[in-house]
Amino acid sequence: MQQVLPNTTLLHKLAQYYVLTKPRVTQLAVFCAVIGMFLSTPGLPPLGLVLAATLGIWLLAGAAFAINCLVESEIDARMARTARRASASGELTPAQTLVFSGIIGGTGMWVLYFLVNPLTMWLTFATFVGYAIVYTIILKPATPQNIVIGGASGAMPPALGWAAIANAVPAEAWILVLIIFVWTPPHFWALALYRTEDFRRSGLPMLPVTHGPEHTRLQIFLYTIVLVATTFLPFIIRMSGWIYLTSAIVLGAVFLKLAWQIWRDYSDELARRTFRYSILYLSLLFAALLVDHYLALPSGQ
């Protein structure tokens, strides 16, 4: 029998804890928060403050996702894409998951309160409660509109980043929140379409399960129209200039084309492509905001 080295076992265990934080989702959230930090000031924000805020927001986001994995461990065990999570397979006990979430979440709160500012800590903690409790425990199993209503928590990172540097959350920050809020339904429902049977087995009332794929496809298209229109707001209020507007038009046109095809000529492969593109879309859109912020003056100035 092959001997398992202690270091290998430890690394495997640490990797399992890391997976609980849903790293890819966390990275996108933290990226949007960092963009909010840089957009909050005309010049470069203090590097130390950016690093501290990034760490604190990352830790609290990871803690929220760990609680999500804990609450949904039985549901995850019934779904092919989540059955291998340590919380679903039993490799990590509920107590271990809860302690892990408490440690990283508490550390994140300490970092934000003492190294950033109390406003950012309380906003991030409210986001934690909104996602881990309001969305995961209350909304997700109760209504097919869960992803729409619960999307408010997932949309908060730009406001958290803005608050970290400016110690305030002005209208510009809330526009960024609104963009992510409207982006969330077409992003997630594209996934739900090609994972409908997974969600049916889970027992969760996701829109393709409760209202059917045709209705969901139409909703994706309609929400994408609203999303593209919403992305023009930074230019309209002179928060950004032509570099961002051009990017928003090009990126939005691709998203609209995919959403139209999903509605009129659906395939699972198209839904997968749309889901993947939606992640790239949000990343490039926020990157365009950053580039525009430093390379171009807002329109009219």
C-alpha positions as CSV (number, residue, x, y, z in Angstrom):
1,M,0.0,0.0,0.0
2,Q,1.3,3.4,-1.0
3,Q,2.1,5.6,2.0
4,V,0.5,9.0,2.1
5,L,2.9,11.7,3.2
6,P,1.7,14.1,5.9
7,N,2.5,17.2,3.8
8,T,0.4,15.8,0.9
9,T,-2.5,15.2,3.3
10,L,-2.2,18.7,4.7
11,L,-2.0,20.3,1.2
12,H,-5.1,18.3,0.2
13,K,-7.0,19.5,3.2
14,L,-6.0,23.1,2.7
15,A,-7.1,22.8,-0.9
16,Q,-10.5,21.6,0.2
17,Y,-10.9,24.6,2.5
18,Y,-9.8,26.9,-0.3
19,V,-12.4,25.4,-2.7
20,L,-15.1,26.3,-0.1
21,T,-14.4,30.0,-0.8
22,K,-15.5,29.5,-4.5
23,P,-12.2,31.0,-5.7
24,R,-13.3,31.9,-9.3
25,V,-16.4,33.7,-8.1
26,T,-14.4,35.4,-5.3
27,Q,-11.8,36.6,-7.7
28,L,-14.3,38.3,-10.0
29,A,-16.0,40.0,-7.0
30,V,-12.7,41.2,-5.6
31,F,-11.6,42.4,-9.0
32,C,-14.7,44.6,-9.2
33,A,-14.0,45.9,-5.7
34,V,-10.5,46.8,-6.7
35,I,-11.8,48.7,-9.7
36,G,-14.1,50.6,-7.4
37,M,-11.0,51.5,-5.3
38,F,-9.2,53.0,-8.2
39,L,-12.2,54.8,-9.6
40,S,-12.9,56.5,-6.3
41,T,-10.0,58.9,-6.6
42,P,-8.5,61.0,-9.4
43,G,-5.0,59.7,-8.7
44,L,-3.6,56.4,-7.5
45,P,-5.0,55.2,-4.2
46,P,-2.6,54.4,-1.4
47,L,-1.1,50.9,-2.1
48,G,-1.2,49.8,1.5
49,L,-4.9,50.7,1.8
50,V,-5.7,48.9,-1.5
51,L,-3.9,45.7,-0.3
52,A,-5.6,45.8,3.1
53,A,-9.1,46.4,1.6
54,T,-8.5,43.7,-1.0
55,L,-7.5,41.2,1.7
56,G,-10.4,42.0,4.0
57,I,-13.0,41.9,1.3
58,W,-11.6,38.6,-0.1
59,L,-11.7,37.0,3.3
60,L,-15.3,38.0,4.1
61,A,-16.4,37.0,0.6
62,G,-14.7,33.6,1.1
63,A,-16.4,33.2,4.5
64,A,-19.8,33.9,2.9
65,F,-19.3,31.3,0.2
66,A,-18.1,28.8,2.8
67,I,-21.4,29.3,4.7
68,N,-23.2,28.9,1.4
69,C,-21.5,25.5,0.9
70,L,-22.4,24.5,4.5
71,V,-26.0,25.3,4.2
72,E,-26.3,23.7,0.8
73,S,-24.2,20.6,1.4
74,E,-27.1,18.2,0.9
75,I,-28.2,20.1,-2.2
76,D,-24.7,20.2,-3.6
77,A,-24.4,16.4,-3.1
78,R,-27.3,15.9,-5.5
79,M,-25.8,18.1,-8.3
80,A,-23.1,16.9,-10.6
81,R,-21.2,20.2,-10.7
82,T,-21.0,20.5,-6.9
83,A,-21.0,16.9,-5.6
84,R,-17.2,16.9,-5.2
85,R,-17.1,19.8,-2.8
86,A,-15.7,18.7,0.5
87,S,-18.8,20.0,2.3
88,A,-21.0,17.9,0.1
89,S,-18.9,14.7,0.1
90,G,-18.4,14.8,3.9
91,E,-14.7,15.2,3.7
92,L,-15.1,18.4,5.8
93,T,-17.6,18.3,8.6
94,P,-20.1,21.1,9.2
95,A,-18.2,22.1,12.3
96,Q,-15.0,22.4,10.3
97,T,-16.6,24.5,7.6
98,L,-18.3,26.7,10.2
99,V,-15.0,27.3,12.1
100,F,-13.1,28.0,8.9
101,S,-15.7,30.5,7.9
102,G,-15.6,32.1,11.3
103,I,-11.8,32.4,11.3
104,I,-11.5,34.0,7.8
105,G,-14.6,36.1,8.2
106,G,-13.5,37.4,11.6
107,T,-10.0,38.1,10.3
108,G,-11.5,40.0,7.3
109,M,-13.7,42.1,9.6
110,W,-10.6,42.9,11.8
111,V,-8.6,43.9,8.8
112,L,-11.3,46.1,7.3
113,Y,-12.2,47.8,10.6
114,F,-8.7,48.6,11.9
115,L,-6.7,48.8,8.7
116,V,-9.3,50.3,6.3
117,N,-12.3,52.0,7.9
118,P,-15.4,51.0,9.8
119,L,-17.8,51.9,6.9
120,T,-16.2,49.4,4.7
121,M,-16.3,46.7,7.4
122,W,-20.0,47.2,8.1
123,L,-20.9,47.3,4.4
124,T,-18.9,44.2,3.7
125,F,-20.4,42.5,6.8
126,A,-23.9,43.5,5.6
127,T,-23.1,41.9,2.2
128,F,-22.0,38.7,4.0
129,V,-25.3,38.6,5.8
130,G,-27.2,39.3,2.7
131,Y,-25.6,36.5,0.7
132,A,-25.0,33.8,3.4
133,I,-28.3,34.2,5.2
134,V,-30.9,36.3,3.2
135,Y,-30.1,34.8,-0.2
136,T,-28.8,31.3,0.7
137,I,-31.2,30.4,3.5
138,I,-34.3,32.4,2.8
139,L,-34.6,33.4,-0.9
140,K,-32.8,30.6,-2.8
141,P,-35.2,27.8,-1.7
142,A,-38.3,30.0,-1.7
143,T,-38.6,31.8,-5.1
144,P,-37.5,31.4,-8.7
145,Q,-36.6,35.2,-8.5
146,N,-33.9,34.3,-5.9
147,I,-31.1,35.2,-8.2
148,V,-32.7,38.6,-9.0
149,I,-33.4,39.7,-5.5
150,G,-30.3,38.0,-4.0
151,G,-28.2,39.6,-6.7
152,A,-28.1,42.8,-4.6
153,S,-25.5,41.2,-2.3
154,G,-23.3,39.9,-5.2
155,A,-23.4,43.4,-6.8
156,M,-21.9,45.2,-3.8
157,P,-18.1,44.8,-4.4
158,P,-17.6,48.1,-6.3
159,A,-19.3,50.0,-3.4
160,L,-17.1,48.2,-0.9
161,G,-14.0,49.1,-2.8
162,W,-15.1,52.7,-3.2
163,A,-15.9,53.0,0.5
164,A,-12.4,51.6,1.3
165,I,-10.6,54.5,-0.3
166,A,-13.1,57.4,-0.1
167,N,-14.9,56.4,3.1
168,A,-18.1,57.2,1.3
169,V,-20.4,55.6,-1.3
170,P,-21.5,58.2,-3.8
171,A,-23.9,57.8,-6.7
172,E,-21.1,56.7,-9.1
173,A,-20.4,53.7,-6.9
174,W,-24.1,52.7,-6.9
175,I,-24.2,52.8,-10.7
176,L,-21.5,50.2,-10.7
177,V,-23.5,48.1,-8.3
178,L,-26.5,48.5,-10.5
179,I,-24.6,47.2,-13.5
180,I,-23.6,44.0,-11.7
181,F,-27.1,43.7,-10.3
182,V,-28.7,43.7,-13.8
183,W,-25.8,41.5,-15.1
184,T,-26.5,38.7,-12.6
185,P,-29.7,37.2,-14.0
186,P,-28.6,36.6,-17.6
187,H,-25.3,35.4,-16.3
188,F,-26.7,32.9,-13.9
189,W,-29.7,31.8,-16.0
190,A,-27.4,30.9,-18.9
191,L,-25.8,28.4,-16.5
192,A,-29.2,27.3,-15.2
193,L,-30.4,26.5,-18.7
194,Y,-27.7,23.9,-19.4
195,R,-27.8,22.6,-15.9
196,T,-31.6,22.4,-15.6
197,E,-31.6,18.7,-14.7
198,D,-29.0,19.4,-12.0
199,F,-31.2,22.1,-10.4
200,R,-34.3,19.9,-10.8
201,R,-32.6,17.2,-8.8
202,S,-31.5,19.7,-6.2
203,G,-35.1,20.8,-5.5
204,L,-34.3,24.5,-5.9
205,P,-36.9,26.6,-7.6
206,M,-34.7,27.9,-10.4
207,L,-36.4,29.7,-13.2
208,P,-35.9,27.0,-15.9
209,V,-37.4,24.4,-13.6
210,T,-40.4,26.4,-12.4
211,H,-41.2,28.3,-15.6
212,G,-39.6,26.3,-18.3
213,P,-36.6,26.9,-20.7
214,E,-38.6,29.1,-23.2
215,H,-39.6,31.6,-20.5
216,T,-36.0,31.7,-19.1
217,R,-34.5,32.3,-22.6
218,L,-36.8,35.3,-23.1
219,Q,-35.9,36.6,-19.7
220,I,-32.2,36.4,-20.5
221,F,-32.7,38.4,-23.7
222,L,-34.8,41.1,-21.9
223,Y,-32.4,41.4,-19.0
224,T,-29.5,41.7,-21.4
225,I,-31.2,44.6,-23.2
226,V,-31.6,46.3,-19.8
227,L,-28.0,45.5,-18.9
228,V,-26.6,47.1,-22.0
229,A,-28.7,50.2,-21.5
230,T,-27.5,50.4,-17.9
231,T,-23.9,50.3,-18.9
232,F,-24.3,53.6,-20.7
233,L,-25.0,55.4,-17.4
234,P,-21.3,56.0,-16.5
235,F,-21.0,57.9,-19.7
236,I,-24.3,59.7,-19.4
237,I,-23.4,61.1,-15.9
238,R,-19.8,62.0,-17.2
239,M,-18.2,59.5,-14.9
240,S,-16.4,58.0,-17.9
241,G,-15.6,59.0,-21.5
242,W,-15.5,57.7,-25.0
243,I,-13.0,54.8,-24.4
244,Y,-15.5,53.3,-21.9
245,L,-18.5,54.0,-24.1
246,T,-17.0,52.4,-27.1
247,S,-16.0,49.3,-25.1
248,A,-19.5,49.1,-23.6
249,I,-21.1,49.2,-27.0
250,V,-18.9,46.6,-28.5
251,L,-19.0,44.2,-25.5
252,G,-22.8,44.8,-25.2
253,A,-23.4,44.0,-28.9
254,V,-21.7,40.6,-28.5
255,F,-23.7,39.9,-25.4
256,L,-27.0,40.9,-27.1
257,K,-26.2,38.7,-30.1
258,L,-25.7,35.7,-27.8
259,A,-28.8,36.4,-25.8
260,W,-30.8,36.7,-29.0
261,Q,-29.5,33.4,-30.2
262,I,-30.3,31.8,-26.9
263,W,-33.9,33.0,-27.2
264,R,-34.4,32.1,-30.9
265,D,-32.0,29.2,-31.5
266,Y,-31.1,27.6,-28.2
267,S,-28.5,24.9,-27.6
268,D,-26.7,23.8,-24.5
269,E,-23.4,24.7,-26.1
270,L,-24.6,28.2,-26.8
271,A,-25.7,28.6,-23.2
272,R,-22.3,27.5,-22.0
273,R,-20.7,30.0,-24.3
274,T,-22.9,32.7,-23.1
275,F,-22.2,31.9,-19.5
276,R,-18.4,32.0,-20.1
277,Y,-18.7,35.2,-22.1
278,S,-20.8,36.9,-19.4
279,I,-17.8,36.5,-17.0
280,L,-15.4,37.9,-19.6
281,Y,-17.9,40.7,-20.4
282,L,-18.0,42.0,-16.9
283,S,-14.3,41.8,-16.4
284,L,-13.6,43.7,-19.6
285,L,-16.3,46.2,-19.0
286,F,-14.8,47.1,-15.6
287,A,-11.3,47.1,-17.0
288,A,-12.5,49.6,-19.6
289,L,-13.8,51.8,-16.8
290,L,-10.3,51.8,-15.3
291,V,-8.5,52.5,-18.5
292,D,-10.9,55.3,-19.3
293,H,-10.5,56.7,-15.8
294,Y,-6.7,57.2,-16.2
295,L,-6.3,57.7,-20.0
296,A,-9.2,60.0,-20.9
297,L,-11.0,62.9,-19.4
298,P,-14.8,62.5,-18.9
299,S,-16.8,63.8,-21.8
300,G,-17.4,67.5,-21.6
301,Q,-14.4,68.3,-19.4
